[in-house]
Amino acid sequence: MNENNTVPETAVDPVCGKTIDPRKAKIASSDDKGTHYFCSEVCRRRFDNADAKTKKGFWERYTDRLKKTHCTQTPPECR
């Protein structure tokens, strides 16, 4: 979530990479990193059951996808 504690307009499923609207997402999971939105129960289960090394791989791919999704002009905060 962003600074004013509202749901973002888009999110990326950290498992499969699908861009989804979290305001309409029916499947979410929370952990110490925040709330994660998923396109399916299969992706949520896969994320929740993953070990730390696998989750790290999910997060690396997730952040790469977020940069592509949210930063079309590559502003300084996205470098």
N, CA, C and O atoms as a Tinker XYZ file with bonds, in Angstrom:
   316  protein
     1  N      0.836000   -1.189000    0.000000    73     2
     2  CA     0.000000    0.000000    0.000000    64     1     3
     3  C      0.871000    1.238000    0.000000    63     2     4     5
     4  O      2.038000    1.196000    0.387000    81     3
     5  N      0.300000    2.314000   -0.430000    73     3     6
     6  CA     1.087000    3.529000   -0.484000    64     5     7
     7  C      0.978000    4.315000    0.818000    63     6     8     9
     8  O      0.352000    3.862000    1.776000    81     7
     9  N      1.595000    5.500000    0.846000    73     7    10
    10  CA     1.709000    6.277000    2.074000    64     9    11
    11  C      0.384000    6.662000    2.707000    63    10    12    13
    12  O      0.293000    6.716000    3.934000    81    11
    13  N     -0.646000    6.932000    1.919000    73    11    14
    14  CA    -1.915000    7.345000    2.517000    64    13    15
    15  C     -2.825000    6.152000    2.789000    63    14    16    17
    16  O     -4.023000    6.319000    3.014000    81    15
    17  N     -2.250000    4.938000    2.769000    73    15    18
    18  CA    -2.929000    3.719000    3.199000    64    17    19
    19  C     -4.142000    3.363000    2.336000    63    18    20    21
    20  O     -5.148000    2.874000    2.850000    81    19
    21  N     -4.051000    3.605000    1.043000    73    19    22
    22  CA    -5.111000    3.211000    0.131000    64    21    23
    23  C     -4.618000    2.065000   -0.743000    63    22    24    25
    24  O     -3.414000    1.834000   -0.850000    81    23
    25  N     -5.528000    1.364000   -1.352000    73    23    26
    26  CA    -5.182000    0.251000   -2.218000    64    25    27
    27  C     -4.689000    0.808000   -3.554000    63    26    28    29
    28  O     -5.333000    1.684000   -4.131000    81    27
    29  N     -3.541000    0.302000   -4.058000    73    27    30
    30  CA    -3.047000    0.803000   -5.340000    64    29    31
    31  C     -3.976000    0.422000   -6.489000    63    30    32    33
    32  O     -4.789000   -0.495000   -6.361000    81    31
    33  N     -3.852000    1.128000   -7.607000    73    31    34
    34  CA    -4.701000    0.844000   -8.766000    64    33    35
    35  C     -4.321000   -0.442000   -9.470000    63    34    36    37
    36  O     -5.178000   -1.125000  -10.030000    81    35
    37  N     -3.030000   -0.778000   -9.444000    73    35    38
    38  CA    -2.576000   -2.027000  -10.052000    64    37    39
    39  C     -1.612000   -2.730000   -9.118000    63    38    40    41
    40  O     -0.955000   -2.107000   -8.283000    81    39
    41  N     -1.545000   -4.028000   -9.276000    73    39    42
    42  CA    -0.599000   -4.857000   -8.539000    64    41    43
    43  C     -0.174000   -5.982000   -9.461000    63    42    44    45
    44  O     -0.853000   -6.288000  -10.441000    81    43
    45  N      0.945000   -6.588000   -9.142000    73    43    46
    46  CA     1.442000   -7.707000   -9.921000    64    45    47
    47  C      1.425000   -8.943000   -9.039000    63    46    48    49
    48  O      1.968000   -8.930000   -7.934000    81    47
    49  N      0.805000  -10.011000   -9.524000    73    47    50
    50  CA     0.829000  -11.290000   -8.821000    64    49    51
    51  C      2.292000  -11.721000   -8.749000    63    50    52    53
    52  O      2.910000  -11.928000   -9.794000    81    51
    53  N      2.877000  -11.867000   -7.538000    73    51    54
    54  CA     4.300000  -12.173000   -7.433000    64    53    55
    55  C      4.670000  -13.556000   -7.970000    63    54    56    57
    56  O      5.849000  -13.818000   -8.211000    81    55
    57  N      3.713000  -14.430000   -8.159000    73    55    58
    58  CA     4.013000  -15.782000   -8.637000    64    57    59
    59  C      4.006000  -15.858000  -10.154000    63    58    60    61
    60  O      4.982000  -16.310000  -10.752000    81    59
    61  N      2.923000  -15.424000  -10.788000    73    59    62
    62  CA     2.799000  -15.593000  -12.239000    64    61    63
    63  C      3.069000  -14.317000  -13.026000    63    62    64    65
    64  O      3.275000  -14.365000  -14.239000    81    63
    65  N      3.070000  -13.172000  -12.338000    73    63    66
    66  CA     3.375000  -11.919000  -13.011000    64    65    67
    67  C      2.200000  -11.208000  -13.648000    63    66    68    69
    68  O      2.374000  -10.165000  -14.278000    81    67
    69  N      1.013000  -11.753000  -13.494000    73    67    70
    70  CA    -0.169000  -11.123000  -14.087000    64    69    71
    71  C     -0.467000   -9.806000  -13.373000    63    70    72    73
    72  O     -0.428000   -9.735000  -12.144000    81    71
    73  N     -0.763000   -8.771000  -14.147000    73    71    74
    74  CA    -1.161000   -7.479000  -13.587000    64    73    75
    75  C     -2.645000   -7.554000  -13.259000    63    74    76    77
    76  O     -3.461000   -7.936000  -14.098000    81    75
    77  N     -2.983000   -7.183000  -12.024000    73    75    78
    78  CA    -4.367000   -7.265000  -11.573000    64    77    79
    79  C     -4.775000   -5.973000  -10.886000    63    78    80    81
    80  O     -3.927000   -5.183000  -10.471000    81    79
    81  N     -6.060000   -5.768000  -10.771000    73    79    82
    82  CA    -6.614000   -4.628000  -10.053000    64    81    83
    83  C     -6.888000   -5.089000   -8.627000    63    82    84    85
    84  O     -7.836000   -5.843000   -8.408000    81    83
    85  N     -6.088000   -4.662000   -7.650000    73    83    86
    86  CA    -6.269000   -5.135000   -6.278000    64    85    87
    87  C     -7.592000   -4.712000   -5.649000    63    86    88    89
    88  O     -8.042000   -5.314000   -4.675000    81    87
    89  N     -8.213000   -3.675000   -6.208000    73    87    90
    90  CA    -9.514000   -3.249000   -5.671000    64    89    91
    91  C    -10.595000   -4.265000   -5.998000    63    90    92    93
    92  O    -11.623000   -4.326000   -5.323000    81    91
    93  N    -10.360000   -5.073000   -7.051000    73    91    94
    94  CA   -11.321000   -6.099000   -7.451000    64    93    95
    95  C    -10.839000   -7.506000   -7.138000    63    94    96    97
    96  O    -11.592000   -8.468000   -7.281000    81    95
    97  N     -9.586000   -7.631000   -6.713000    73    95    98
    98  CA    -9.010000   -8.948000   -6.427000    64    97    99
    99  C     -9.730000   -9.606000   -5.258000    63    98   100   101
   100  O     -9.998000   -8.973000   -4.237000    81    99
   101  N    -10.029000  -10.860000   -5.423000    73    99   102
   102  CA   -10.723000  -11.603000   -4.372000    64   101   103
   103  C     -9.765000  -12.435000   -3.545000    63   102   104   105
   104  O    -10.146000  -12.970000   -2.504000    81   103
   105  N     -8.508000  -12.551000   -4.003000    73   103   106
   106  CA    -7.542000  -13.395000   -3.312000    64   105   107
   107  C     -6.337000  -12.556000   -2.924000    63   106   108   109
   108  O     -5.678000  -11.962000   -3.777000    81   107
   109  N     -6.057000  -12.515000   -1.632000    73   107   110
   110  CA    -4.928000  -11.758000   -1.110000    64   109   111
   111  C     -4.326000  -12.499000    0.071000    63   110   112   113
   112  O     -4.965000  -13.355000    0.684000    81   111
   113  N     -3.101000  -12.156000    0.372000    73   111   114
   114  CA    -2.406000  -12.754000    1.502000    64   113   115
   115  C     -1.502000  -11.685000    2.088000    63   114   116   117
   116  O     -0.950000  -10.871000    1.347000    81   115
   117  N     -1.343000  -11.672000    3.386000    73   115   118
   118  CA    -0.493000  -10.683000    4.046000    64   117   119
   119  C      0.640000  -11.369000    4.784000    63   118   120   121
   120  O      0.482000  -12.466000    5.320000    81   119
   121  N      1.786000  -10.702000    4.804000    73   119   122
   122  CA     2.918000  -11.154000    5.599000    64   121   123
   123  C      3.685000   -9.929000    6.064000    63   122   124   125
   124  O      3.165000   -8.814000    6.005000    81   123
   125  N      4.921000  -10.121000    6.529000    73   123   126
   126  CA     5.687000   -8.997000    7.044000    64   125   127
   127  C      6.054000   -7.970000    5.975000    63   126   128   129
   128  O      6.455000   -6.858000    6.318000    81   127
   129  N      5.932000   -8.305000    4.703000    73   127   130
   130  CA     6.216000   -7.375000    3.613000    64   129   131
   131  C      4.970000   -6.616000    3.149000    63   130   132   133
   132  O      5.073000   -5.707000    2.325000    81   131
   133  N      3.806000   -6.979000    3.667000    73   131   134
   134  CA     2.584000   -6.283000    3.291000    64   133   135
   135  C      1.530000   -7.215000    2.739000    63   134   136   137
   136  O      1.569000   -8.423000    2.972000    81   135
   137  N      0.587000   -6.648000    2.004000    73   135   138
   138  CA    -0.492000   -7.413000    1.395000    64   137   139
   139  C     -0.139000   -7.701000   -0.048000    63   138   140   141
   140  O      0.304000   -6.813000   -0.776000    81   139
   141  N     -0.334000   -8.945000   -0.461000    73   139   142
   142  CA    -0.039000   -9.385000   -1.817000    64   141   143
   143  C     -1.345000   -9.843000   -2.449000    63   142   144   145
   144  O     -2.167000  -10.493000   -1.804000    81   143
   145  N     -1.524000   -9.498000   -3.707000    73   143   146
   146  CA    -2.746000   -9.834000   -4.423000    64   145   147
   147  C     -2.435000  -10.887000   -5.478000    63   146   148   149
   148  O     -1.385000  -10.850000   -6.120000    81   147
   149  N     -3.363000  -11.829000   -5.649000    73   147   150
   150  CA    -3.140000  -12.957000   -6.541000    64   149   151
   151  C     -4.291000  -13.117000   -7.517000    63   150   152   153
   152  O     -5.432000  -12.761000   -7.224000    81   151
   153  N     -3.965000  -13.663000   -8.690000    73   151   154
   154  CA    -4.979000  -13.878000   -9.714000    64   153   155
   155  C     -5.778000  -15.149000   -9.440000    63   154   156   157
   156  O     -6.901000  -15.293000   -9.924000    81   155
   157  N     -5.206000  -16.069000   -8.667000    73   155   158
   158  CA    -5.886000  -17.332000   -8.405000    64   157   159
   159  C     -5.456000  -17.896000   -7.055000    63   158   160   161
   160  O     -4.442000  -17.499000   -6.481000    81   159
   161  N     -6.254000  -18.823000   -6.577000    73   159   162
   162  CA    -5.931000  -19.515000   -5.330000    64   161   163
   163  C     -4.656000  -20.340000   -5.494000    63   162   164   165
   164  O     -3.898000  -20.502000   -4.538000    81   163
   165  N     -4.416000  -20.855000   -6.684000    73   163   166
   166  CA    -3.205000  -21.648000   -6.950000    64   165   167
   167  C     -1.954000  -20.792000   -6.725000    63   166   168   169
   168  O     -1.003000  -21.239000   -6.083000    81   167
   169  N     -1.954000  -19.571000   -7.249000    73   167   170
   170  CA    -0.807000  -18.679000   -7.060000    64   169   171
   171  C     -0.645000  -18.307000   -5.591000    63   170   172   173
   172  O      0.478000  -18.271000   -5.089000    81   171
   173  N     -1.739000  -18.031000   -4.899000    73   171   174
   174  CA    -1.638000  -17.687000   -3.471000    64   173   175
   175  C     -1.058000  -18.845000   -2.671000    63   174   176   177
   176  O     -0.182000  -18.642000   -1.830000    81   175
   177  N     -1.537000  -20.045000   -2.927000    73   175   178
   178  CA    -1.035000  -21.225000   -2.213000    64   177   179
   179  C      0.442000  -21.455000   -2.509000    63   178   180   181
   180  O      1.229000  -21.761000   -1.613000    81   179
   181  N      0.802000  -21.302000   -3.774000    73   179   182
   182  CA     2.205000  -21.501000   -4.157000    64   181   183
   183  C      3.102000  -20.497000   -3.435000    63   182   184   185
   184  O      4.187000  -20.853000   -2.974000    81   183
   185  N      2.654000  -19.251000   -3.335000    73   183   186
   186  CA     3.421000  -18.221000   -2.631000    64   185   187
   187  C      3.488000  -18.524000   -1.134000    63   186   188   189
   188  O      4.568000  -18.487000   -0.544000    81   187
   189  N      2.358000  -18.819000   -0.524000    73   187   190
   190  CA     2.319000  -19.066000    0.917000    64   189   191
   191  C      3.123000  -20.302000    1.322000    63   190   192   193
   192  O      3.665000  -20.348000    2.427000    81   191
   193  N      3.207000  -21.293000    0.451000    73   191   194
   194  CA     3.912000  -22.534000    0.774000    64   193   195
   195  C      5.381000  -22.527000    0.357000    63   194   196   197
   196  O      6.103000  -23.483000    0.640000    81   195
   197  N      5.829000  -21.476000   -0.303000    73   195   198
   198  CA     7.208000  -21.414000   -0.791000    64   197   199
   199  C      8.191000  -21.196000    0.352000    63   198   200   201
   200  O      7.879000  -20.547000    1.350000    81   199
   201  N      9.400000  -21.761000    0.179000    73   199   202
   202  CA    10.450000  -21.510000    1.159000    64   201   203
   203  C     11.068000  -20.133000    0.900000    63   202   204   205
   204  O     10.733000  -19.477000   -0.086000    81   203
   205  N     11.952000  -19.704000    1.769000    73   203   206
   206  CA    12.526000  -18.356000    1.683000    64   205   207
   207  C     13.272000  -18.126000    0.369000    63   206   208   209
   208  O     13.173000  -17.047000   -0.214000    81   207
   209  N     14.015000  -19.124000   -0.101000    73   207   210
   210  CA    14.768000  -18.963000   -1.352000    64   209   211
   211  C     13.829000  -18.780000   -2.541000    63   210   212   213
   212  O     14.070000  -17.934000   -3.402000    81   211
   213  N     12.773000  -19.562000   -2.587000    73   211   214
   214  CA    11.805000  -19.442000   -3.676000    64   213   215
   215  C     11.097000  -18.103000   -3.627000    63   214   216   217
   216  O     10.896000  -17.471000   -4.663000    81   215
   217  N     10.714000  -17.658000   -2.428000    73   215   218
   218  CA    10.061000  -16.352000   -2.290000    64   217   219
   219  C     10.989000  -15.231000   -2.735000    63   218   220   221
   220  O     10.539000  -14.250000   -3.328000    81   219
   221  N     12.281000  -15.367000   -2.455000    73   219   222
   222  CA    13.236000  -14.346000   -2.896000    64   221   223
   223  C     13.208000  -14.251000   -4.423000    63   222   224   225
   224  O     13.249000  -13.152000   -4.977000    81   223
   225  N     13.139000  -15.383000   -5.097000    73   223   226
   226  CA    13.037000  -15.384000   -6.557000    64   225   227
   227  C     11.749000  -14.735000   -7.025000    63   226   228   229
   228  O     11.746000  -13.984000   -8.000000    81   227
   229  N     10.638000  -15.024000   -6.323000    73   227   230
   230  CA     9.367000  -14.371000   -6.647000    64   229   231
   231  C      9.527000  -12.868000   -6.521000    63   230   232   233
   232  O      9.094000  -12.127000   -7.403000    81   231
   233  N     10.147000  -12.399000   -5.428000    73   231   234
   234  CA    10.278000  -10.966000   -5.179000    64   233   235
   235  C     11.159000  -10.292000   -6.208000    63   234   236   237
   236  O     10.865000   -9.173000   -6.628000    81   235
   237  N     12.245000  -10.950000   -6.631000    73   235   238
   238  CA    13.105000  -10.350000   -7.646000    64   237   239
   239  C     12.337000  -10.164000   -8.951000    63   238   240   241
   240  O     12.424000   -9.108000   -9.579000    81   239
   241  N     11.587000  -11.184000   -9.361000    73   239   242
   242  CA    10.787000  -11.071000  -10.578000    64   241   243
   243  C      9.672000  -10.046000  -10.382000    63   242   244   245
   244  O      9.350000   -9.290000  -11.299000    81   243
   245  N      9.084000  -10.022000   -9.184000    73   243   246
   246  CA     8.007000   -9.083000   -8.867000    64   245   247
   247  C      8.483000   -7.637000   -9.006000    63   246   248   249
   248  O      7.813000   -6.827000   -9.647000    81   247
   249  N      9.622000   -7.308000   -8.418000    73   247   250
   250  CA    10.102000   -5.928000   -8.488000    64   249   251
   251  C     10.481000   -5.546000   -9.915000    63   250   252   253
   252  O     10.270000   -4.404000  -10.323000    81   251
   253  N     11.037000   -6.485000  -10.678000    73   251   254
   254  CA    11.325000   -6.199000  -12.089000    64   253   255
   255  C     10.039000   -5.884000  -12.842000    63   254   256   257
   256  O     10.003000   -4.950000  -13.643000    81   255
   257  N      8.985000   -6.652000  -12.593000    73   255   258
   258  CA     7.708000   -6.431000  -13.270000    64   257   259
   259  C      7.079000   -5.111000  -12.851000    63   258   260   261
   260  O      6.500000   -4.409000  -13.680000    81   259
   261  N      7.188000   -4.766000  -11.565000    73   259   262
   262  CA     6.626000   -3.497000  -11.097000    64   261   263
   263  C      7.301000   -2.320000  -11.788000    63   262   264   265
   264  O      6.634000   -1.359000  -12.173000    81   263
   265  N      8.592000   -2.387000  -11.944000    73   263   266
   266  CA     9.304000   -1.307000  -12.628000    64   265   267
   267  C      8.769000   -1.143000  -14.044000    63   266   268   269
   268  O      8.572000   -0.020000  -14.508000    81   267
   269  N      8.536000   -2.244000  -14.726000    73   267   270
   270  CA     8.023000   -2.185000  -16.095000    64   269   271
   271  C      6.572000   -1.706000  -16.121000    63   270   272   273
   272  O      6.180000   -0.971000  -17.027000    81   271
   273  N      5.780000   -2.113000  -15.144000    73   271   274
   274  CA     4.366000   -1.761000  -15.092000    64   273   275
   275  C      4.151000   -0.296000  -14.729000    63   274   276   277
   276  O      3.324000    0.375000  -15.346000    81   275
   277  N      4.871000    0.204000  -13.752000    73   275   278
   278  CA     4.615000    1.528000  -13.200000    64   277   279
   279  C      5.555000    2.620000  -13.696000    63   278   280   281
   280  O      5.290000    3.799000  -13.459000    81   279
   281  N      6.629000    2.273000  -14.366000    73   279   282
   282  CA     7.642000    3.265000  -14.716000    64   281   283
   283  C      7.918000    3.252000  -16.206000    63   282   284   285
   284  O      8.921000    2.693000  -16.650000    81   283
   285  N      7.044000    3.859000  -16.974000    73   283   286
   286  CA     7.209000    3.842000  -18.426000    64   285   287
   287  C      8.292000    4.804000  -18.898000    63   286   288   289
   288  O      8.882000    4.566000  -19.951000    81   287
   289  N      8.574000    5.859000  -18.181000    73   287   290
   290  CA     9.587000    6.835000  -18.580000    64   289   291
   291  C     10.887000    6.687000  -17.774000    63   290   292   293
   292  O     11.815000    7.473000  -17.962000    81   291
   293  N     10.965000    5.694000  -16.882000    73   291   294
   294  CA    12.105000    5.455000  -16.005000    64   293   295
   295  C     12.493000    6.707000  -15.210000    63   294   296   297
   296  O     13.596000    7.229000  -15.367000    81   295
   297  N     11.585000    7.182000  -14.359000    73   295   298
   298  CA    11.925000    8.327000  -13.504000    64   297   299
   299  C     13.008000    7.916000  -12.502000    63   298   300   301
   300  O     13.229000    6.721000  -12.302000    81   299
   301  N     13.681000    8.869000  -11.876000    73   299   302
   302  CA    14.793000    8.564000  -10.963000    64   301   303
   303  C     14.446000    7.544000   -9.876000    63   302   304   305
   304  O     15.283000    6.712000   -9.527000    81   303
   305  N     13.232000    7.595000   -9.341000    73   303   306
   306  CA    12.878000    6.671000   -8.262000    64   305   307
   307  C     12.722000    5.223000   -8.744000    63   306   308   309
   308  O     12.585000    4.316000   -7.923000    81   307
   309  N     12.740000    4.995000  -10.050000    73   307   310
   310  CA    12.588000    3.648000  -10.577000    64   309   311
   311  C     13.895000    3.067000  -11.093000    63   310   312   313
   312  O     13.904000    1.959000  -11.631000    81   311
   313  N     14.971000    3.771000  -10.946000    73   311   314
   314  CA    16.263000    3.274000  -11.422000    64   313   315
   315  C     16.920000    2.398000  -10.419000    63   314   316
   316  O     18.017000    1.895000  -10.663000    81   315
